[in-house]
Amino acid sequence: MSGASAASGDPRRSIEERYPTFSGYYYAVVNAVNNFVANRWMLPEDAPAALNRMLNAGSATGVIKRDPAFAKMLQHAGTPLDQGA
């Protein structure tokens, strides 16, 4: 648990602790979206927009560190994520 989390009494791990790299966050989000579709909690046609929305939100925080694996994903996937950060 991070110092800020401990000081506030929040027992959850910080975002940095849960997702030390953006590629780790990316795969966690992809797995979550796939799980929602598999359980029929989300329509398959809604999955790409949900995935993009969550990835952009994670990127916008600036907390999750972009790594070399993430740069390769951008090159190969053609993702619409902002590449300037």
C-alpha positions as CSV (number, residue, x, y, z in Angstrom):
1,M,0.0,0.0,0.0
2,S,1.4,3.4,-0.9
3,G,2.0,6.1,1.7
4,A,-0.9,8.2,0.5
5,S,-3.3,5.3,0.6
6,A,-2.1,4.4,4.1
7,A,-2.3,8.0,5.3
8,S,-5.9,8.3,4.1
9,G,-6.9,4.9,5.5
10,D,-7.7,3.6,2.1
11,P,-6.8,-0.2,2.1
12,R,-6.7,-0.4,-1.7
13,R,-3.4,-0.4,-3.7
14,S,-2.7,2.7,-5.6
15,I,-3.1,2.9,-9.4
16,E,0.7,2.9,-9.7
17,E,1.0,-0.3,-7.7
18,R,-1.8,-2.1,-9.6
19,Y,-0.6,-1.0,-13.0
20,P,3.2,-0.3,-13.1
21,T,3.1,-0.1,-16.9
22,F,0.5,0.9,-19.5
23,S,0.8,-2.4,-21.2
24,G,-0.2,-4.2,-17.9
25,Y,-3.2,-1.8,-17.7
26,Y,-4.0,-2.4,-21.3
27,Y,-4.2,-6.2,-20.9
28,A,-6.2,-5.9,-17.6
29,V,-8.8,-3.7,-19.5
30,V,-8.9,-6.0,-22.5
31,N,-9.5,-9.0,-20.2
32,A,-12.2,-7.1,-18.3
33,V,-14.0,-6.1,-21.5
34,N,-13.8,-9.6,-22.9
35,N,-15.2,-10.9,-19.6
36,F,-18.1,-8.5,-19.7
37,V,-18.9,-9.7,-23.3
38,A,-18.5,-13.4,-22.4
39,N,-20.9,-13.0,-19.5
40,R,-23.3,-11.1,-21.7
41,W,-23.1,-7.9,-19.5
42,M,-22.0,-6.0,-22.6
43,L,-22.9,-6.3,-26.2
44,P,-20.0,-7.3,-28.5
45,E,-20.6,-4.2,-30.7
46,D,-20.2,-2.0,-27.6
47,A,-16.8,-3.5,-26.6
48,P,-14.5,-1.5,-28.9
49,A,-15.9,1.9,-27.7
50,A,-15.8,0.8,-24.1
51,L,-12.2,-0.4,-24.5
52,N,-11.1,2.8,-26.2
53,R,-12.9,4.9,-23.5
54,M,-11.1,3.1,-20.6
55,L,-7.7,3.2,-22.3
56,N,-8.0,6.9,-22.9
57,A,-9.1,7.4,-19.3
58,G,-6.1,5.5,-18.1
59,S,-3.8,7.4,-20.4
60,A,-5.3,10.7,-19.4
61,T,-4.4,10.3,-15.8
62,G,-0.7,10.4,-16.5
63,V,-0.2,8.0,-13.6
64,I,0.2,4.9,-15.6
65,K,3.7,4.8,-17.1
66,R,4.0,4.2,-20.8
67,D,6.6,1.5,-21.6
68,P,8.3,0.1,-24.7
69,A,5.7,-2.7,-25.0
70,F,3.0,0.0,-25.2
71,A,4.8,1.8,-28.0
72,K,4.9,-1.4,-30.0
73,M,1.2,-1.9,-29.4
74,L,0.6,1.6,-30.8
75,Q,2.6,0.8,-33.9
76,H,0.9,-2.6,-34.6
77,A,-2.6,-2.0,-33.5
78,G,-3.2,1.5,-34.9
79,T,-4.9,2.5,-31.7
80,P,-6.6,5.9,-31.6
81,L,-5.0,6.7,-28.3
82,D,-3.2,10.1,-28.1
83,Q,0.5,9.4,-28.7
84,G,1.8,12.7,-27.4
85,A,2.0,11.8,-23.7
